[in-house]
Structure formats: C-alpha cells, structure tokens
Amino acid sequence: GSTELGIEYLQQALPHLPPVAGGWNWPTLAFSELGWALVDTGRYQQAQEIFTMMATRQHPEAKALAAAGLGWIHLHQGKPQPATGEFAKALELAPDLEIALTGLNTANLMTGVAQ
C-alpha cells in the first residue's frame, strides 16, 4: 500500500540526507516519518535503528520523538519497563508530547501501575 511505498522512498532518500546533526528540519522529519512507518508495519529493528540515529540530533523535539519511538517499539515487543524509561526521557524533553504521554499510560496499564 501507500505506507510501503512511502517507506521505500524514504529509505532510498536516507543516503542523500544531510548528516544527522543539528536542529529540527526536513531531514529530521524524514527520519521521524520513516521510523513511525516502520513501527506501524512491525519492522521494529529497522525502526530502532532510525530512532537511535534520530536521538543524536540536537533539537529537543527530535530527541523526544526518538525516545517516544523507542518506547513504542518496546511496548509492541511486550516490554513495558524499558518503554517507561524511554517515555520518561521523551517527556523530560517535551512534557506535552502526546505520543509519549499515551505511551506512558499504556505502559503503566501493562505493568499495573496506577495512573
């Protein structure tokens, strides 16, 4: 479908993107979109590599989204404890990041921690 085509295009573009450094810009957005598309299609190892690269960016929102992505990978793999740590990192950088808040609540439900 269109997600698979988007993943293919983004993967082809990766070698042509500027180095993973600096702030929030179009290469960061490309990494983010690719990472989430890989999570959505169950390609967790590839997504982990993308979010790990994204975490090296200097912009706090990029780091926060990368941590949230890693957290969701852990949740999909049935590992709520490491997910909680990643969501905490994300929320430290971006306290209102909805995807991290939702992830933390989900991890807490999985572990039986009160909200």
Secondary structure, DSSP 8 states (H G I E B T S, - for coil): -HHHHHHHHHHHHGGGS--S-SSSSHHHHHHHHHHHHHHHTT-HHHHHHHHHHHTTSSSHHHHHHHHHHHHHHHHHTT-HHHHHHHHHHHHHH-TT-HHHHHHHHHHHHHHT---
